[in-house]
Amino acid sequence: MPEIIEAQEILAALGMPPSQHNEMAALTLLALCGLKPEDRWSSAQRQSLTVTKGIMNFIRDAYDRAYAPNTRETFRRQVLHQFVQGRIADYNPDAPSLPTNSPKAHYAISEAALAAVRTYGSAEWDSTVERFKTTQGSLITLYAASRQAVGVAVTVPDGSALMLSPGEHNQLQAQVIRLFAPQFASGALLLYLGDTADKDLYIAAQQLVELGVPVTEHDKLPDIILYLHEKKWLYLIEVVTSHGPMTPKRIVELNAMLKDCSAGKIFVTAFPTFAEFRRHMRNIAWETEVWIAEVPEHLIHFNGDRFLGPHS
């Protein structure tokens, strides 16, 4: 179908990697735009769709492609996750606070991508593509940069930009800020961000002191500290690419250091992949959370009486 080929061309132009130029990705883009065969790209509309009843059913009905129910996770992990990273789609735009396992979880084409898509085939196409890549970035460029020994750029929650030193550890730290924080700590302030080359890269010393966090012991702080003021939750996040999860010993050390802290403490270990998580799984303390970058919409809770919250 020509529409599928056109969708593939659009994804390539907007900077998506080759693995997201396939038919499934193209059909997903068409579904997010609400475009049936023979519809013009200029008539694309932003609409929120769930994966199964929204995107997959639209593809089945409009394009006669019936994907098996068990391919839902393939859509999520191999298409939609990358669409969100590449600013092609927004995750839960109508209800950002939805829990990650909610059946109401949904996706919509981003406003920036929609503005570009609507000009496909027109004289404005090249300029809108360039505008999209300038303002939103290119995922293929981001992925390429992550494989090179270059600094890791990250925009922290207050809007300021930081440059982390090269390396897998700092790549994962950037993913925590970009993906974990908006999803599981929406509205939280960044109070501390270490760096493999500069332990004091970002530190809100006054706010930490006010919360009872001893900044004089910053060498013992976790990699990232976030604070959600409305709930008075302090997220203590260890980023693990080779060692250092939230072990029982580490929890005891942090609780001792933070004995005067007035906030509720949430202990989180961040891993890049399931494989890395499995290497450390037996050492992770109970009553803590685990976040894995390759499935960023989900969180693993290690037992306890509540999911994602401080424990007495």
BELVEN-V614743 format. One record per residue. N is the residue number from 1. OMEGA is omega as a letter, one per 40 degrees, with the letter a starting at -180 (none if undefined). NEAR is the number of other C-alpha atoms within 8 Angstrom. D_LAST is the distance of its C-alpha to the last C-alpha in Angstrom with 1 decimal. Layout:
<<N;OMEGA;NEAR;D_LAST> <N;OMEGA;NEAR;D_LAST>>
This chain:
<<1;a;4;58.7> <2;a;5;59.3> <3;i;8;56.1> <4;i;11;54.0> <5;i;9;55.9> <6;i;8;55.5> <7;i;12;51.7> <8;i;13;51.7> <9;i;9;53.7> <10;i;10;51.4> <11;i;12;48.3> <12;a;11;50.2> <13;a;8;51.4> <14;i;10;47.9> <15;i;13;46.8> <16;i;14;45.0> <17;a;9;45.4> <18;a;7;48.1> <19;i;5;45.7> <20;i;12;44.9> <21;a;13;48.7> <22;a;9;49.0> <23;i;8;50.0> <24;i;8;46.5> <25;i;12;45.3> <26;i;15;48.5> <27;i;11;48.2> <28;i;12;44.6> <29;i;10;45.8> <30;i;12;48.6> <31;i;11;46.2> <32;i;16;43.8> <33;a;12;47.0> <34;a;10;48.3> <35;i;12;51.6> <36;i;8;53.9> <37;a;7;57.0> <38;i;5;59.6> <39;i;7;57.1> <40;i;7;57.4> <41;i;10;54.6> <42;i;8;55.3> <43;i;8;54.0> <44;a;12;50.6> <45;i;8;47.8> <46;i;12;44.1> <47;a;9;42.3> <48;a;12;38.9> <49;i;11;39.0> <50;a;12;36.7> <51;a;12;37.6> <52;a;9;39.3> <53;i;9;40.7> <54;a;9;41.3> <55;a;13;42.4> <56;i;13;43.5> <57;i;10;45.4> <58;a;11;47.0> <59;i;14;48.3> <60;a;11;49.6> <61;a;8;51.4> <62;a;8;52.7> <63;i;9;53.5> <64;i;7;53.9> <65;a;7;51.3> <66;i;8;49.3> <67;i;7;46.3> <68;a;6;44.7> <69;a;6;41.3> <70;i;6;39.7> <71;i;8;40.7> <72;a;11;38.0> <73;i;7;35.7> <74;i;9;38.8> <75;a;12;39.2> <76;a;10;35.6> <77;a;11;35.3> <78;i;9;38.9> <79;a;13;39.9> <80;i;11;37.4> <81;i;10;34.8> <82;i;11;37.7> <83;i;11;39.0> <84;i;11;35.8> <85;a;8;35.8> <86;i;13;39.4> <87;i;12;39.0> <88;a;11;41.2> <89;i;13;38.6> <90;i;11;35.5> <91;a;10;32.5> <92;a;12;31.4> <93;a;10;33.4> <94;a;5;33.4> <95;a;6;29.7> <96;a;8;27.7> <97;i;5;24.3> <98;i;9;25.3> <99;a;6;22.9> <100;i;8;24.5> <101;a;6;25.4> <102;i;7;27.0> <103;i;5;30.7> <104;i;6;31.5> <105;a;12;30.8> <106;a;11;34.1> <107;i;15;36.1> <108;i;14;38.9> <109;a;15;41.4> <110;i;11;40.5> <111;a;7;42.8> <112;i;10;44.0> <113;i;12;45.0> <114;i;13;46.6> <115;i;9;48.7> <116;a;12;50.0> <117;a;11;50.5> <118;a;10;52.7> <119;a;13;55.2> <120;a;11;55.8> <121;i;5;59.5> <122;i;6;60.4> <123;a;6;61.6> <124;a;8;58.2> <125;a;11;56.4> <126;a;7;56.6> <127;i;7;55.5> <128;i;11;52.5> <129;i;11;51.3> <130;i;8;51.6> <131;i;8;49.7> <132;a;13;46.9> <133;i;11;46.7> <134;a;7;46.9> <135;a;6;44.1> <136;a;9;41.8> <137;a;12;42.7> <138;a;11;43.8> <139;i;12;41.6> <140;i;9;44.3> <141;i;9;44.4> <142;i;9;40.6> <143;i;8;40.7> <144;a;8;43.7> <145;a;9;42.1> <146;i;10;39.1> <147;a;6;41.7> <148;i;6;43.3> <149;i;8;42.5> <150;i;8;42.0> <151;a;8;39.4> <152;i;12;36.5> <153;i;9;36.5> <154;i;11;33.3> <155;a;10;32.8> <156;a;10;29.5> <157;i;10;27.9> <158;i;6;29.9> <159;i;6;33.1> <160;a;7;34.1> <161;i;8;35.3> <162;i;8;34.5> <163;i;8;36.3> <164;i;10;34.4> <165;a;11;36.5> <166;i;10;37.8> <167;a;7;36.0> <168;a;7;33.8> <169;a;10;30.6> <170;i;13;31.3> <171;i;11;32.6> <172;i;14;29.2> <173;i;11;27.5> <174;i;11;29.9> <175;i;10;29.0> <176;a;11;25.3> <177;a;13;26.5> <178;a;10;29.1> <179;a;10;27.5> <180;a;13;23.8> <181;i;11;23.0> <182;a;10;25.3> <183;a;10;24.0> <184;i;6;20.2> <185;a;10;19.7> <186;a;8;22.7> <187;a;7;23.4> <188;i;11;21.1> <189;i;10;22.7> <190;i;13;23.4> <191;a;14;22.5> <192;i;12;23.4> <193;i;13;25.6> <194;a;11;27.1> <195;a;12;30.4> <196;i;8;32.0> <197;a;5;34.8> <198;a;7;33.1> <199;a;10;29.6> <200;a;10;29.7> <201;i;8;31.1> <202;i;8;28.8> <203;i;8;26.6> <204;a;9;25.7> <205;a;8;25.5> <206;a;6;25.5> <207;i;8;22.6> <208;i;12;20.5> <209;i;10;21.5> <210;i;7;20.6> <211;a;10;17.0> <212;i;11;16.9> <213;a;11;17.6> <214;a;10;20.5> <215;i;8;23.3> <216;i;4;25.4> <217;a;7;23.4> <218;i;9;24.0> <219;i;5;25.4> <220;a;6;21.9> <221;i;7;20.3> <222;a;8;19.8> <223;a;13;22.8> <224;i;15;21.6> <225;i;13;19.1> <226;i;13;19.0> <227;i;12;17.6> <228;a;13;17.6> <229;a;8;18.4> <230;i;4;18.4> <231;a;5;14.8> <232;i;9;13.7> <233;i;13;12.5> <234;i;12;13.4> <235;i;12;14.8> <236;a;13;15.4> <237;i;12;18.2> <238;a;13;20.3> <239;a;14;23.8> <240;i;12;25.5> <241;i;10;29.2> <242;i;5;29.8> <243;i;5;26.9> <244;i;8;23.4> <245;i;12;20.7> <246;i;14;17.0> <247;i;10;17.6> <248;i;10;15.3> <249;a;6;17.3> <250;i;8;16.8> <251;i;11;13.0> <252;i;8;13.3> <253;a;8;16.0> <254;i;10;14.2> <255;i;8;11.1> <256;i;7;13.9> <257;a;8;16.0> <258;a;10;13.4> <259;a;7;12.3> <260;a;7;14.0> <261;a;8;12.8> <262;a;6;12.1> <263;i;8;11.1> <264;a;10;8.2> <265;i;11;8.9> <266;a;14;10.6> <267;a;12;12.5> <268;i;13;16.0> <269;i;14;19.1> <270;i;15;22.4> <271;i;15;25.5> <272;a;12;29.0> <273;i;9;30.0> <274;a;9;29.1> <275;i;6;31.3> <276;i;11;29.2> <277;a;11;26.0> <278;i;7;27.7> <279;a;7;28.6> <280;a;9;25.0> <281;a;7;23.3> <282;a;5;23.1> <283;a;9;21.3> <284;a;11;18.5> <285;i;10;15.0> <286;a;8;13.1> <287;i;10;10.2> <288;a;14;12.4> <289;i;13;15.3> <290;i;12;19.0> <291;a;13;21.7> <292;a;14;25.4> <293;a;13;28.0> <294;i;8;30.7> <295;a;8;28.9> <296;a;10;27.1> <297;a;7;26.5> <298;i;9;24.1> <299;i;10;20.6> <300;i;7;19.6> <301;i;11;16.1> <302;i;10;15.4> <303;i;7;14.2> <304;a;8;10.9> <305;i;4;10.6> <306;i;5;11.2> <307;i;6;13.5> <308;i;7;13.0> <309;i;9;9.9> <310;a;8;6.8> <311;a;7;3.8> <312;none;2;0.0>>
